[in-house]
Amino acid sequence: MSRTTTPEHGGTRRPGGGQESGAGDTDGDADGRTDRDTTGLRRALSWIALVVSAGAGALLSVGAFLGLYVRPTSDDWCALWKARDMGVLGITADFYRTQNGRVTNAFLTGVIYSDDMRGPKLLPAFLVVTLGAALFLLARAALRALRLPAPPPVLLAAAAALVSALLFFAGTRSYQVLLWAPATVSHTLPSVIGLWAVLCAVRAARAGHRWARTAAVAAAFPTGVALGMLSEPFAMVAGILAGTAALLCLPRLGWTKDRYVPTWCASLCLGLATGLVLLTTSPGARWRRAQHPREPLSTELVGETFRDWWRVWETIAGQGAYAGAAAVGALLGLGLALTLPHANAHTHAQAPAGLPPRRLFRIAVLLPLPLIALASLAVTYGLRTGYGDVGWTYGRTWTSFLLPLLLALCAYGTWGGYRLGLLLRRAGRPAARAAALVAVGAVAVGSTAALVRPVYELTTSTVVRATAWDRQNARIRAEVAAGARDVAYRPLLIGGLTEPLFARTYARDWAAQCTATYYGVDRIHRP
């Protein structure tokens, strides 16, 4: 008996018009169950992402609000009186001639401290907002470049919020990384500027206008110069990453069709090198090197540098909360896999469009972690030669390579979650997909919860110190108004930072001298 196949169902019909029960009905039921399962998983994924984004967002809001309780300590005292008495250009010239040569750093410091402590109080909120927005837009731009479907915005928000929270709160120096302006200007702000520079370059590329690309390449050079004179650690890290990207994106390798990306990266690297040269040859940098002569390169110095580098990574690996970056990336990857139409899942499982040739792609996937390790080694060497055997403990300088590390972990998690989601989707096992979602969701939520304690401790110490500082400040102001020239100051330690009256002799106590100048007295002493 002859049978006729219907295109709609893939089943068969008898000559009389009746349809036989076959694979078509079964497939339809299976597709219906798959669609219902996928819808349920998407809903669960959105709820988990909402919990992560809300939790991390709440922690970031607390950190931004704590800026209102920031009070002067350590380098703040010197920056306050110099910005007040010298002005922005005066403090910039002072840094170049007598301090360290960081012209951009000095200019920004003068701007931030130009209205006493108002700038340092607002800076944490500025960093939280600009970093989170940059990470959100960067993730969206990366997905567009790979021609992947747009996931729910809550997934991108969760990734941006958790990575930001991990950078600010999971390390050993949270106060310095977020709340202490001298450190945030030197080590946190450069990363934010770098991300926005990349986003501007991406925007110029997407605009499709030759003038936009030319302007972006031209702007990359002064941006690099400014960053080179802002932070040496960031300049080294950015130079290594941008230089590698320039090589990988050469048109002959097949990833890009033109020279825009390598040209932009080369312009940025040239600017970074120029900024570093201007910094290191400045009178201020020469004076600083004279105060702390660098140890000549030797086998012993290399061995000590590697030991310090190992201690840095032992400390980082000991913080389990960093696993949340990979977990929230896996949530994003699962969301991408669930967003694909069922009919396209097998096609996209091979590789998303927009990727380079397979061999180059494997190299690009394997490179981030070795590059970050190399960059961190360069930073550790600089700390060793500049500050001796305690230099590696300056956790605020780790920000320059910690942010690339968190981004790499998030990217690896996204790729792994995406491939796992497509694999389980093709296998038709909703239970396995649900188990994977629960597992990565638990890690992401647990990582967010792990940050509650450090944020609580940061809040307590900052508010308590602010209250004590305000009382002492009011007393000192009253004594100065009454004509006192020598006032009592009780050190109020916070964040592992230096307070006035730390040195054995007053002549070597730069913090005490800056505090006395700020209050307009001849000298301060302990109560």
Backbone hydrogen bonds, N-H to C=O, Kabsch-Sander energy under -0.5 kcal/mol:
donor,donor_aa,acceptor,acceptor_aa,energy
4,T,13,R,-0.9
6,T,11,G,-1.2
10,G,6,T,-2.1
13,R,4,T,-1.1
14,R,18,G,-3.0
17,G,14,R,-2.4
20,E,12,T,-2.1
22,G,20,E,-0.6
26,T,22,G,-1.2
27,D,23,A,-3.0
28,G,24,G,-2.2
29,D,25,D,-2.4
30,A,26,T,-2.6
31,D,27,D,-3.2
32,G,28,G,-2.3
33,R,29,D,-2.6
34,T,30,A,-2.9
35,D,31,D,-2.7
36,R,32,G,-2.3
37,D,33,R,-2.9
38,T,34,T,-2.9
39,T,35,D,-2.4
40,G,36,R,-2.2
41,L,37,D,-2.5
42,R,38,T,-2.7
43,R,39,T,-2.1
44,A,40,G,-2.3
45,L,41,L,-2.9
46,S,42,R,-2.4
47,W,43,R,-1.9
48,I,44,A,-2.3
49,A,45,L,-2.6
50,L,46,S,-2.1
51,V,47,W,-2.1
52,V,48,I,-2.5
53,S,49,A,-2.9
54,A,50,L,-2.5
55,G,51,V,-2.7
56,A,52,V,-3.0
57,G,53,S,-2.3
58,A,54,A,-2.2
59,L,55,G,-2.0
60,L,56,A,-2.4
61,S,57,G,-2.2
62,V,58,A,-2.1
63,G,59,L,-2.3
64,A,60,L,-2.5
65,F,61,S,-2.5
66,L,62,V,-2.1
67,G,64,A,-1.1
68,L,65,F,-1.8
69,Y,66,L,-2.1
70,V,67,G,-1.5
74,S,498,T,-0.8
76,D,73,T,-2.4
77,W,74,S,-1.4
78,C,74,S,-0.6
79,A,75,D,-2.3
80,L,76,D,-2.6
81,W,77,W,-1.6
82,K,78,C,-2.0
83,A,79,A,-2.3
84,R,80,L,-1.8
85,D,81,W,-2.7
86,M,82,K,-2.9
87,G,82,K,-0.8
87,G,83,A,-0.6
90,G,86,M,-0.7
91,I,87,G,-2.4
92,T,88,V,-1.7
93,A,89,L,-2.3
94,D,90,G,-2.1
95,F,91,I,-2.3
96,Y,92,T,-1.9
97,R,93,A,-2.4
98,T,94,D,-2.8
99,Q,94,D,-0.8
99,Q,95,F,-1.0
100,N,95,F,-1.3
101,G,95,F,-2.5
103,V,101,G,-1.7
105,N,229,M,-1.4
106,A,102,R,-2.5
107,F,103,V,-2.7
108,L,104,T,-2.5
109,T,105,N,-2.3
110,G,106,A,-2.6
111,V,107,F,-2.1
112,I,108,L,-2.8
113,Y,109,T,-2.5
114,S,111,V,-0.9
116,D,113,Y,-1.1
118,R,115,D,-1.8
119,G,112,I,-0.7
121,K,117,M,-1.5
122,L,118,R,-1.5
123,L,119,G,-1.9
126,F,122,L,-1.9
127,L,123,L,-2.5
128,V,124,P,-2.4
129,V,125,A,-2.3
130,T,126,F,-2.5
131,L,127,L,-2.4
132,G,128,V,-2.0
133,A,129,V,-2.4
134,A,130,T,-2.0
135,L,131,L,-2.4
136,F,132,G,-2.2
137,L,133,A,-2.5
138,L,134,A,-2.4
139,A,135,L,-2.3
140,R,136,F,-2.0
141,A,137,L,-2.4
142,A,138,L,-2.3
143,L,139,A,-2.1
144,R,140,R,-2.0
145,A,141,A,-2.2
146,L,142,A,-1.6
147,R,144,R,-1.3
148,L,143,L,-2.4
155,L,152,P,-1.8
156,L,152,P,-1.0
157,A,153,P,-2.6
158,A,154,V,-2.2
159,A,155,L,-2.2
160,A,156,L,-2.5
161,A,157,A,-2.6
162,L,158,A,-2.5
163,V,159,A,-2.2
164,S,160,A,-1.9
165,A,161,A,-2.5
166,L,162,L,-2.6
167,L,163,V,-2.1
168,F,164,S,-2.1
169,F,165,A,-2.8
170,A,166,L,-1.7
177,V,173,R,-2.2
178,L,174,S,-1.8
179,L,174,S,-0.6
179,L,175,Y,-1.8
180,W,175,Y,-1.6
181,A,179,L,-0.8
183,A,180,W,-0.9
184,T,180,W,-2.3
185,V,181,A,-2.8
186,S,182,P,-1.1
187,H,183,A,-2.7
188,T,183,A,-0.7
188,T,184,T,-1.0
189,L,184,T,-4.0
192,V,188,T,-1.4
193,I,189,L,-2.7
194,G,190,P,-2.6
195,L,191,S,-2.2
196,W,192,V,-2.2
197,A,193,I,-2.2
198,V,194,G,-2.0
199,L,195,L,-2.3
200,C,196,W,-2.3
201,A,197,A,-2.0
202,V,198,V,-2.4
203,R,199,L,-2.6
204,A,200,C,-2.3
205,A,201,A,-1.9
206,R,202,V,-2.3
207,A,203,R,-1.5
208,G,204,A,-0.7
208,G,205,A,-0.6
213,R,209,H,-1.7
214,T,210,R,-2.4
215,A,211,W,-2.4
216,A,212,A,-2.1
217,V,213,R,-2.5
218,A,214,T,-2.4
219,A,215,A,-2.5
220,A,216,A,-1.4
221,F,217,V,-0.8
221,F,218,A,-0.6
223,T,219,A,-1.8
224,G,220,A,-2.3
225,V,221,F,-2.4
226,A,222,P,-2.7
227,L,223,T,-2.4
228,G,224,G,-2.6
229,M,225,V,-1.5
230,L,227,L,-1.3
231,S,227,L,-2.0
235,A,231,S,-2.0
236,M,232,E,-2.1
237,V,233,P,-2.2
238,A,234,F,-3.3
239,G,235,A,-2.1
240,I,236,M,-2.0
241,L,237,V,-2.2
242,A,238,A,-3.0
243,G,239,G,-2.2
244,T,240,I,-1.8
245,A,241,L,-2.2
246,A,242,A,-2.2
247,L,243,G,-1.6
248,L,244,T,-2.4
249,C,245,A,-1.8
250,L,247,L,-1.2
253,L,250,L,-2.1
254,G,251,P,-1.7
255,W,250,L,-0.6
263,T,259,R,-2.1
264,W,260,Y,-2.7
265,C,261,V,-2.6
266,A,262,P,-2.4
267,S,263,T,-2.4
268,L,264,W,-2.2
269,C,265,C,-2.7
270,L,266,A,-2.5
271,G,267,S,-2.0
272,L,268,L,-2.6
273,A,269,C,-2.6
274,T,270,L,-2.2
275,G,271,G,-2.7
276,L,272,L,-2.4
277,V,273,A,-2.2
278,L,274,T,-2.5
279,L,275,G,-2.1
280,T,276,L,-3.0
281,T,277,V,-1.8
282,S,279,L,-1.3
284,G,96,Y,-2.8
286,R,282,S,-2.0
287,W,283,P,-2.4
288,R,284,G,-2.3
289,R,285,A,-2.4
290,A,286,R,-1.7
291,Q,287,W,-1.4
292,H,288,R,-1.6
302,V,298,S,-2.3
303,G,299,T,-2.3
304,E,300,E,-2.4
305,T,301,L,-2.3
306,F,302,V,-2.2
307,R,303,G,-2.0
308,D,304,E,-2.5
309,W,305,T,-2.7
310,W,306,F,-2.3
311,R,307,R,-2.0
312,V,308,D,-2.2
313,W,309,W,-2.0
314,E,310,W,-2.1
315,T,311,R,-2.2
316,I,312,V,-2.2
317,A,313,W,-2.8
318,G,314,E,-1.5
319,Q,316,I,-1.5
320,G,318,G,-1.0
322,Y,319,Q,-1.5
323,A,320,G,-1.8
324,G,321,A,-2.1
325,A,322,Y,-1.6
326,A,322,Y,-0.6
327,A,323,A,-2.1
328,V,324,G,-2.9
329,G,325,A,-1.4
330,A,326,A,-2.2
331,L,327,A,-2.1
332,L,328,V,-1.8
333,G,329,G,-2.5
334,L,330,A,-2.8
335,G,331,L,-2.2
336,L,332,L,-2.1
337,A,333,G,-2.3
338,L,334,L,-2.3
339,T,335,G,-1.3
340,L,336,L,-1.1
344,N,341,P,-1.3
345,A,341,P,-0.6
345,A,342,H,-0.9
348,H,344,N,-2.3
349,A,345,A,-1.1
350,Q,346,H,-0.6
350,Q,347,T,-0.9
351,A,347,T,-0.6
355,L,352,P,-0.8
361,F,357,P,-2.9
362,R,358,R,-2.3
363,I,359,R,-1.8
364,A,360,L,-2.7
365,V,361,F,-2.3
366,L,362,R,-2.0
367,L,363,I,-1.7
371,L,367,L,-2.5
372,I,368,P,-2.6
373,A,369,L,-2.5
374,L,370,P,-2.4
375,A,371,L,-2.7
376,S,372,I,-2.6
377,L,373,A,-1.8
378,A,374,L,-2.0
379,V,375,A,-2.2
380,T,376,S,-2.5
381,Y,377,L,-2.3
382,G,378,A,-2.0
383,L,379,V,-2.2
384,R,380,T,-2.5
385,T,381,Y,-2.5
386,G,382,G,-1.7
387,Y,383,L,-2.8
388,G,384,R,-1.6
390,V,387,Y,-0.7
391,G,388,G,-1.5
393,T,390,V,-1.5
394,Y,391,G,-1.8
395,G,393,T,-2.3
397,T,394,Y,-1.8
398,W,395,G,-1.2
399,T,396,R,-0.9
400,S,397,T,-0.9
401,F,398,W,-1.4
402,L,398,W,-2.4
403,L,399,T,-1.9
405,L,401,F,-1.6
406,L,402,L,-2.7
407,L,403,L,-2.4
408,A,404,P,-2.4
409,L,405,L,-2.6
410,C,406,L,-2.3
411,A,407,L,-2.3
412,Y,408,A,-2.8
413,G,409,L,-2.5
414,T,410,C,-2.3
415,W,411,A,-2.5
416,G,412,Y,-2.6
417,G,413,G,-2.9
418,Y,414,T,-2.3
419,R,415,W,-2.4
420,L,416,G,-2.5
421,G,417,G,-2.5
422,L,418,Y,-2.1
423,L,419,R,-2.3
424,L,420,L,-2.6
425,R,421,G,-1.9
426,R,422,L,-2.4
427,A,423,L,-1.8
428,G,424,L,-0.8
429,R,424,L,-1.6
433,R,429,R,-1.9
434,A,430,P,-2.5
435,A,431,A,-2.2
436,A,432,A,-2.4
437,L,433,R,-2.3
438,V,434,A,-2.4
439,A,435,A,-2.4
440,V,436,A,-2.4
441,G,437,L,-2.1
442,A,438,V,-2.3
443,V,439,A,-1.8
444,A,440,V,-2.3
445,V,441,G,-2.7
446,G,442,A,-2.7
447,S,443,V,-2.5
448,T,444,A,-1.9
449,A,445,V,-2.6
450,A,446,G,-2.0
451,L,447,S,-0.6
451,L,448,T,-1.1
452,V,449,A,-1.6
453,R,449,A,-0.5
455,V,451,L,-1.8
456,Y,452,V,-2.5
457,E,453,R,-2.7
458,L,454,P,-2.4
459,T,455,V,-2.6
460,T,456,Y,-2.6
461,S,457,E,-2.4
462,T,458,L,-2.2
463,V,459,T,-2.6
464,V,460,T,-2.5
465,R,461,S,-2.0
466,A,462,T,-2.2
467,T,463,V,-2.2
468,A,464,V,-2.2
469,W,465,R,-3.2
470,D,466,A,-2.4
471,R,467,T,-1.7
472,Q,468,A,-2.2
473,N,469,W,-3.1
474,A,470,D,-2.2
475,R,471,R,-1.8
476,I,472,Q,-2.6
477,R,473,N,-2.7
478,A,474,A,-2.0
479,E,475,R,-2.3
480,V,476,I,-2.7
481,A,477,R,-2.3
482,A,478,A,-1.4
483,G,480,V,-1.6
484,A,479,E,-2.5
487,V,523,R,-1.6
489,Y,525,H,-3.4
493,L,491,P,-0.5
497,L,494,I,-1.6
508,R,505,T,-0.8
509,D,506,Y,-1.2
510,W,508,R,-1.4
513,Q,509,D,-2.0
514,C,510,W,-2.4
515,T,511,A,-2.1
516,A,512,A,-2.4
517,T,513,Q,-2.1
518,Y,514,C,-2.3
519,Y,515,T,-2.1
520,G,516,A,-1.0
521,V,516,A,-2.5
522,D,485,R,-1.8
523,R,485,R,-1.4
525,H,487,V,-2.1
